[in-house]
Amino acid sequence: MFSSKFLKIIPFALVLAGQAALPAFSLDKPVVVIHGGAGVETGMSKSEQDKYHAGLSEALLAAYALWKKGAAAVDVVEAAVVKMEDNPLFNAGKGAVFTRAGKNELDAAIMDGKTREAGSVAGVTVVKNPIREAIAVMRHSKHVMLTGEGANEFAREQKLEIVDPRYFWTQHQWDALQQKLKAEKKSLFPAGVAHKYGTVGAVVLDQQGNLAAGTSTGGLTGKRWGRVGDSPVIGAGTFADNQSCAVSCTGEGEWFIRFNVASDLASRVKYAHQPLSKAADAIIHGVLSPEHGEGGLIALDKKGNFAMPFNSPGMFRGYIGADGKPHTFVY
């Protein structure tokens, strides 16, 4: 006959035995990887670079604070991206570039690697944080992508934070538009004019071993006709699958759409069993570079392997591991 004390222990032991062990995280391997865009200008001063390092670190630490509490990967992605959307240094949210008409049209996407659910928005003009609307589309609608005024209406219905379009106005992005318009009077494709194709993004491996990816952008300086780039296109600029990796891209979106970059990377890892870094380098340097497609990407798999290749002069990027120490880079 078992004692009553032993009987009380058995159910607890059975519960423990039935639980899947949580993944073990190496301190030196990332759990959050972010980028702040590949549109890095050459010759940035140290003080300018320091501002970007600080902005990237702030985003990493905000994400890590949630990660440490055991939050789901999607929520950790949101924390990182929102910090960058709120920072006027980056071409997303507050710091979005201007269209040719002098407006700000924002795009964003999210994908959950555990469920393959996704949400995205394009051409929104009044939503303070487009990444939050992308998540709302994923969680509270039957759709994947919403655009324009319909997306604005959905944001209001979801009671997301709505702002006057003037909120997105920044002097440096306005000046960039004026420079581009002035140069275009001489040439349709002016040389030496920055396109400001920055974007922000995050990929996360949460404590349950699930992946997620999110991307947010203001697009290209001087874009026209409701142009939409790769960021909100699932498989092109954003993708996540627990069986392969999580990916967020930045650069000239037309090229990333044409070559379906994010999905291609995941497929190389999943089906060709290529190491993540090798597959990422092959796409950025072997596929895009020969076509003069400029940009980069960040990617993370379930083992904590990561990649941050780019073929532009630089890419704002960084990562943080389980030790909580942010590492950031510009060039």
Kinemage of the C-alpha trace (Angstrom):
@kinemage 1
@onewidth
@group {chain A} dominant
@subgroup {mainchain}
@vectorlist {calphas} color= white
{ca met a 1} P 0.000 0.000 0.000
{ca phe a 2} L 1.334 3.425 -1.018
{ca ser a 3} L 1.382 6.144 1.576
{ca ser a 4} L -0.893 9.144 1.008
{ca lys a 5} L 2.234 11.304 0.728
{ca phe a 6} L 3.517 9.188 -2.180
{ca leu a 7} L 0.127 9.263 -3.898
{ca lys a 8} L 0.215 13.054 -3.865
{ca ile a 9} L 3.581 13.042 -5.595
{ca ile a 10} L 2.651 10.682 -8.442
{ca pro a 11} L 0.277 12.985 -10.362
{ca phe a 12} L 2.825 15.815 -10.294
{ca ala a 13} L 5.528 13.476 -11.586
{ca leu a 14} L 3.269 12.281 -14.378
{ca val a 15} L 2.549 15.847 -15.402
{ca leu a 16} L 6.258 16.579 -15.624
{ca ala a 17} L 6.889 13.434 -17.625
{ca gly a 18} L 4.187 14.392 -20.103
{ca gln a 19} L 5.574 17.839 -20.795
{ca ala a 20} L 7.887 18.462 -23.716
{ca ala a 21} L 11.170 19.902 -22.568
{ca leu a 22} L 11.663 23.558 -23.393
{ca pro a 23} L 14.509 24.282 -25.817
{ca ala a 24} L 17.888 25.017 -24.312
{ca phe a 25} L 19.258 28.400 -25.323
{ca ser a 26} L 22.928 29.076 -25.727
{ca leu a 27} L 23.951 32.464 -24.354
{ca asp a 28} L 25.947 33.299 -27.464
{ca lys a 29} L 23.185 32.429 -29.957
{ca pro a 30} L 20.465 34.956 -30.844
{ca val a 31} L 16.848 34.705 -29.773
{ca val a 32} L 15.959 38.031 -31.414
{ca val a 33} L 17.526 39.400 -34.622
{ca ile a 34} L 16.510 42.759 -36.081
{ca his a 35} L 17.306 45.066 -38.969
{ca gly a 36} L 16.683 48.759 -39.488
{ca gly a 37} L 17.061 48.769 -43.258
{ca ala a 38} L 19.718 48.293 -45.889
{ca gly a 39} L 19.514 51.890 -47.133
{ca val a 40} L 22.630 52.936 -45.229
{ca glu a 41} L 24.426 55.965 -46.613
{ca thr a 42} L 28.194 55.839 -46.881
{ca gly a 43} L 30.336 58.169 -44.817
{ca met a 44} L 28.093 58.427 -41.779
{ca ser a 45} L 29.738 60.220 -38.874
{ca lys a 46} L 30.365 58.378 -35.615
{ca ser a 47} L 27.715 60.463 -33.867
{ca glu a 48} L 25.169 59.522 -36.540
{ca gln a 49} L 26.088 55.862 -36.264
{ca asp a 50} L 25.799 56.047 -32.475
{ca lys a 51} L 22.174 57.175 -32.814
{ca tyr a 52} L 21.363 54.114 -34.898
{ca his a 53} L 23.211 51.818 -32.510
{ca ala a 54} L 21.128 53.265 -29.667
{ca gly a 55} L 17.892 52.828 -31.600
{ca leu a 56} L 18.675 49.223 -32.472
{ca ser a 57} L 19.696 48.446 -28.899
{ca glu a 58} L 16.459 49.955 -27.580
{ca ala a 59} L 14.442 47.703 -29.867
{ca leu a 60} L 16.432 44.613 -28.897
{ca leu a 61} L 16.071 45.272 -25.182
{ca ala a 62} L 12.320 45.891 -25.487
{ca ala a 63} L 11.930 42.584 -27.297
{ca tyr a 64} L 14.175 40.750 -24.855
{ca ala a 65} L 12.159 41.987 -21.879
{ca leu a 66} L 9.123 40.169 -23.276
{ca trp a 67} L 11.119 37.147 -24.439
{ca lys a 68} L 12.492 36.669 -20.922
{ca lys a 69} L 8.925 36.495 -19.582
{ca gly a 70} L 8.143 33.651 -21.987
{ca ala a 71} L 6.063 35.683 -24.431
{ca ala a 72} L 5.074 34.208 -27.794
{ca ala a 73} L 7.359 34.919 -30.741
{ca val a 74} L 4.788 37.132 -32.506
{ca asp a 75} L 4.489 39.379 -29.457
{ca val a 76} L 8.266 39.667 -29.156
{ca val a 77} L 8.491 40.629 -32.842
{ca glu a 78} L 5.838 43.275 -32.234
{ca ala a 79} L 7.798 44.791 -29.351
{ca ala a 80} L 10.954 45.134 -31.439
{ca val a 81} L 9.254 46.515 -34.534
{ca val a 82} L 7.090 49.018 -32.642
{ca lys a 83} L 10.199 50.542 -31.070
{ca met a 84} L 11.679 51.093 -34.515
{ca glu a 85} L 8.385 52.339 -35.979
{ca asp a 86} L 8.298 54.970 -33.233
{ca asn a 87} L 11.878 56.043 -33.919
{ca pro a 88} L 12.104 58.721 -36.658
{ca leu a 89} L 15.567 57.471 -37.641
{ca phe a 90} L 14.082 54.484 -39.459
{ca asn a 91} L 11.974 54.314 -42.597
{ca ala a 92} L 8.903 52.858 -40.901
{ca gly a 93} L 6.127 54.415 -38.865
{ca lys a 94} L 7.170 57.861 -37.642
{ca gly a 95} L 10.196 58.040 -39.945
{ca ala a 96} L 8.498 56.820 -43.129
{ca val a 97} L 9.589 58.284 -46.452
{ca phe a 98} L 7.312 60.391 -48.650
{ca thr a 99} L 5.565 59.407 -51.837
{ca arg a 100} L 5.918 61.614 -54.911
{ca ala a 101} L 2.688 63.321 -53.839
{ca gly a 102} L 4.184 64.189 -50.451
{ca lys a 103} L 2.258 61.595 -48.443
{ca asn a 104} L 3.287 58.676 -46.249
{ca glu a 105} L 1.994 55.223 -47.198
{ca leu a 106} L 3.047 52.433 -44.869
{ca asp a 107} L 3.240 48.648 -45.226
{ca ala a 108} L 3.799 45.845 -42.704
{ca ala a 109} L 3.539 42.084 -42.293
{ca ile a 110} L 3.717 39.398 -39.617
{ca met a 111} L 3.957 35.605 -39.850
{ca asp a 112} L 3.722 32.982 -37.119
{ca gly a 113} L 6.081 30.068 -37.796
{ca lys a 114} L 4.123 27.675 -35.576
{ca thr a 115} L 0.772 28.029 -37.324
{ca arg a 116} L 1.779 29.561 -40.697
{ca glu a 117} L -0.840 32.226 -40.033
{ca ala a 118} L -0.011 35.655 -41.417
{ca gly a 119} L -1.327 39.188 -41.685
{ca ser a 120} L -0.272 42.239 -43.671
{ca val a 121} L -1.301 45.761 -44.599
{ca ala a 122} L -0.258 48.029 -47.454
{ca gly a 123} L -0.727 51.712 -48.145
{ca val a 124} L -2.067 52.629 -44.698
{ca thr a 125} L -1.931 56.318 -43.860
{ca val a 126} L -3.360 56.840 -40.364
{ca val a 127} L -2.192 53.850 -38.301
{ca lys a 128} L 0.575 54.769 -35.871
{ca asn a 129} L 2.030 51.258 -35.786
{ca pro a 130} L 1.350 49.242 -38.957
{ca ile a 131} L 2.880 46.081 -37.454
{ca arg a 132} L 0.087 46.074 -34.880
{ca glu a 133} L -2.497 46.234 -37.621
{ca ala a 134} L -0.807 43.371 -39.466
{ca ile a 135} L -1.117 41.314 -36.276
{ca ala a 136} L -4.770 42.340 -35.942
{ca val a 137} L -5.422 41.210 -39.520
{ca met a 138} L -3.892 37.838 -38.665
{ca arg a 139} L -5.761 37.406 -35.384
{ca his a 140} L -9.092 39.132 -35.994
{ca ser a 141} L -9.960 38.705 -39.657
{ca lys a 142} L -10.371 35.942 -42.215
{ca his a 143} L -7.880 37.633 -44.529
{ca val a 144} L -4.134 37.933 -44.923
{ca met a 145} L -3.653 41.313 -46.657
{ca leu a 146} L -5.624 44.552 -46.441
{ca thr a 147} L -4.809 47.699 -48.398
{ca gly a 148} L -5.472 51.429 -48.528
{ca glu a 149} L -8.674 52.900 -47.166
{ca gly a 150} L -10.054 49.475 -46.347
{ca ala a 151} L -7.057 48.823 -44.135
{ca asn a 152} L -7.489 52.234 -42.497
{ca glu a 153} L -11.151 51.400 -41.794
{ca phe a 154} L -10.220 48.032 -40.294
{ca ala a 155} L -7.688 49.731 -38.016
{ca arg a 156} L -10.359 52.069 -36.697
{ca glu a 157} L -12.744 49.156 -36.086
{ca gln a 158} L -10.018 47.346 -34.177
{ca lys a 159} L -9.478 50.470 -32.065
{ca leu a 160} L -5.802 50.649 -32.957
{ca glu a 161} L -4.033 53.948 -32.337
{ca ile a 162} L -4.993 56.345 -35.136
{ca val a 163} L -2.972 59.484 -35.845
{ca asp a 164} L -3.249 62.511 -38.080
{ca pro a 165} L -1.157 61.854 -41.224
{ca arg a 166} L 0.994 64.826 -40.227
{ca tyr a 167} L 2.375 62.653 -37.417
{ca phe a 168} L 4.627 60.919 -39.952
{ca trp a 169} L 6.230 64.127 -41.245
{ca thr a 170} L 9.980 64.411 -40.598
{ca gln a 171} L 12.355 67.014 -41.990
{ca his a 172} L 15.063 64.626 -43.179
{ca gln a 173} L 12.639 62.477 -45.166
{ca trp a 174} L 10.957 65.563 -46.636
{ca asp a 175} L 14.355 66.864 -47.718
{ca ala a 176} L 15.115 63.502 -49.319
{ca leu a 177} L 11.953 63.772 -51.403
{ca gln a 178} L 12.812 67.297 -52.530
{ca gln a 179} L 16.291 66.144 -53.534
{ca lys a 180} L 14.840 63.304 -55.567
{ca leu a 181} L 12.249 65.500 -57.297
{ca lys a 182} L 14.891 68.071 -58.177
{ca ala a 183} L 17.202 65.417 -59.612
{ca glu a 184} L 14.392 63.814 -61.625
{ca lys a 185} L 13.940 67.043 -63.568
{ca lys a 186} L 17.283 66.225 -65.180
{ca ser a 187} L 16.988 62.437 -65.381
{ca leu a 188} L 14.290 59.836 -64.829
{ca phe a 189} L 16.832 57.684 -62.972
{ca pro a 190} L 19.124 60.218 -61.290
{ca ala a 191} L 22.508 59.004 -60.109
{ca gly a 192} L 23.692 59.743 -56.600
{ca val a 193} L 20.222 60.187 -55.112
{ca ala a 194} L 19.461 58.000 -52.114
{ca his a 195} L 16.275 55.963 -52.537
{ca lys a 196} L 15.827 55.687 -48.770
{ca tyr a 197} L 14.673 52.102 -49.092
{ca gly a 198} L 15.080 51.414 -45.437
{ca thr a 199} L 12.772 49.026 -43.674
{ca val a 200} L 12.628 47.552 -40.182
{ca gly a 201} L 12.148 43.935 -39.255
{ca ala a 202} L 12.567 41.285 -36.586
{ca val a 203} L 12.832 37.510 -36.399
{ca val a 204} L 12.376 35.700 -33.083
{ca leu a 205} L 12.836 32.267 -31.530
{ca asp a 206} L 10.704 32.148 -28.383
{ca gln a 207} L 11.163 30.009 -25.280
{ca gln a 208} L 8.661 27.462 -26.582
{ca gly a 209} L 10.814 26.944 -29.679
{ca asn a 210} L 8.528 28.787 -32.089
{ca leu a 211} L 9.603 31.253 -34.775
{ca ala a 212} L 8.016 34.459 -36.067
{ca ala a 213} L 8.963 37.224 -38.490
{ca gly a 214} L 7.723 40.781 -38.926
{ca thr a 215} L 8.574 43.649 -41.271
{ca ser a 216} L 7.450 47.284 -41.520
{ca thr a 217} L 8.324 50.024 -44.006
{ca gly a 218} L 7.520 53.379 -45.534
{ca gly a 219} L 8.635 52.099 -48.922
{ca leu a 220} L 10.647 54.048 -51.477
{ca thr a 221} L 11.187 57.795 -51.495
{ca gly a 222} L 9.100 59.309 -54.295
{ca lys a 223} L 7.076 56.165 -55.000
{ca arg a 224} L 3.969 56.576 -57.183
{ca trp a 225} L 0.660 54.976 -58.134
{ca gly a 226} L 0.159 53.132 -54.847
{ca arg a 227} L 3.395 51.201 -55.235
{ca val a 228} L 3.804 48.318 -52.789
{ca gly a 229} L 7.130 46.613 -52.138
{ca asp a 230} L 8.079 43.246 -50.740
{ca ser a 231} L 7.648 43.922 -47.013
{ca pro a 232} L 3.916 43.070 -46.783
{ca val a 233} L 4.132 40.269 -49.358
{ca ile a 234} L 4.278 36.951 -47.537
{ca gly a 235} L 7.057 34.873 -49.066
{ca ala a 236} L 8.814 37.827 -50.651
{ca gly a 237} L 9.804 40.141 -47.789
{ca thr a 238} L 8.450 38.259 -44.768
{ca phe a 239} L 8.181 34.555 -43.974
{ca ala a 240} L 8.289 32.184 -40.992
{ca asp a 241} L 7.957 28.427 -40.642
{ca asn a 242} L 9.027 26.349 -37.651
{ca gln a 243} L 10.253 23.682 -40.063
{ca ser a 244} L 12.765 26.024 -41.683
{ca cys a 245} L 13.393 29.581 -40.487
{ca ala a 246} L 12.051 33.091 -39.999
{ca val a 247} L 13.034 35.780 -42.521
{ca ser a 248} L 12.656 39.559 -42.861
{ca cys a 249} L 14.040 41.392 -45.897
{ca thr a 250} L 15.041 44.946 -46.747
{ca gly a 251} L 16.090 46.627 -49.970
{ca glu a 252} L 14.722 47.221 -53.448
{ca gly a 253} L 11.438 45.418 -52.991
{ca glu a 254} L 10.755 44.756 -56.656
{ca trp a 255} L 13.714 42.363 -56.777
{ca phe a 256} L 12.701 40.586 -53.584
{ca ile a 257} L 9.220 40.059 -55.009
{ca arg a 258} L 10.496 38.786 -58.353
{ca phe a 259} L 12.738 36.228 -56.709
{ca asn a 260} L 10.385 35.431 -53.801
{ca val a 261} L 13.399 35.801 -51.542
{ca ala a 262} L 12.033 34.993 -48.074
{ca ser a 263} L 10.239 31.838 -49.201
{ca asp a 264} L 13.180 30.780 -51.370
{ca leu a 265} L 15.472 30.927 -48.354
{ca ala a 266} L 13.088 28.877 -46.239
{ca ser a 267} L 12.743 26.288 -49.020
{ca arg a 268} L 16.516 25.940 -49.407
{ca val a 269} L 16.777 25.253 -45.682
{ca lys a 270} L 13.772 22.932 -45.468
{ca tyr a 271} L 14.031 20.902 -48.660
{ca ala a 272} L 17.662 21.190 -49.769
{ca his a 273} L 18.897 21.037 -46.155
{ca gln a 274} L 21.294 23.901 -46.768
{ca pro a 275} L 22.837 25.615 -43.739
{ca leu a 276} L 21.003 28.874 -43.079
{ca ser a 277} L 23.974 31.168 -43.628
{ca lys a 278} L 24.999 29.403 -46.851
{ca ala a 279} L 21.476 29.621 -48.268
{ca ala a 280} L 21.126 33.290 -47.305
{ca asp a 281} L 24.459 34.234 -48.860
{ca ala a 282} L 23.591 32.335 -52.041
{ca ile a 283} L 20.403 34.349 -52.471
{ca ile a 284} L 21.762 37.805 -51.636
{ca his a 285} L 25.104 37.476 -53.426
{ca gly a 286} L 24.393 34.754 -55.975
{ca val a 287} L 20.845 35.615 -57.060
{ca leu a 288} L 20.224 39.301 -56.349
{ca ser a 289} L 23.685 40.791 -56.861
{ca pro a 290} L 24.066 39.642 -60.494
{ca glu a 291} L 20.695 41.274 -61.221
{ca his a 292} L 21.778 44.474 -59.438
{ca gly a 293} L 19.100 43.929 -56.811
{ca glu a 294} L 20.343 45.708 -53.702
{ca gly a 295} L 19.441 44.879 -50.121
{ca gly a 296} L 19.756 42.304 -47.393
{ca leu a 297} L 17.896 40.088 -44.972
{ca ile a 298} L 17.907 38.645 -41.476
{ca ala a 299} L 17.060 35.017 -40.788
{ca leu a 300} L 16.905 32.767 -37.727
{ca asp a 301} L 16.248 29.031 -37.330
{ca lys a 302} L 15.112 26.879 -34.391
{ca lys a 303} L 18.673 26.057 -33.388
{ca gly a 304} L 19.589 29.700 -32.997
{ca asn a 305} L 21.580 29.810 -36.215
{ca phe a 306} L 21.238 33.193 -37.871
{ca ala a 307} L 22.270 35.138 -40.953
{ca met a 308} L 22.436 38.852 -41.782
{ca pro a 309} L 23.835 39.123 -45.353
{ca phe a 310} L 23.579 42.277 -47.462
{ca asn a 311} L 25.064 43.605 -50.716
{ca ser a 312} L 24.453 47.298 -50.004
{ca pro a 313} L 27.035 49.640 -48.424
{ca gly a 314} L 25.658 48.734 -45.024
{ca met a 315} L 22.608 47.443 -43.154
{ca phe a 316} L 21.412 48.524 -39.729
{ca arg a 317} L 21.170 45.262 -37.832
{ca gly a 318} L 21.627 43.559 -34.482
{ca tyr a 319} L 20.843 40.612 -32.274
{ca ile a 320} L 20.432 39.665 -28.639
{ca gly a 321} L 20.957 36.283 -27.028
{ca ala a 322} L 19.647 34.648 -23.883
{ca asp a 323} L 22.224 36.610 -21.874
{ca gly a 324} L 20.374 39.835 -22.670
{ca lys a 325} L 23.325 41.657 -24.257
{ca pro a 326} L 22.526 43.564 -27.483
{ca his a 327} L 24.970 43.531 -30.398
{ca thr a 328} L 24.440 46.109 -33.159
{ca phe a 329} L 26.094 46.899 -36.491
{ca val a 330} L 25.911 49.478 -39.275
{ca tyr a 331} L 28.507 48.581 -41.931
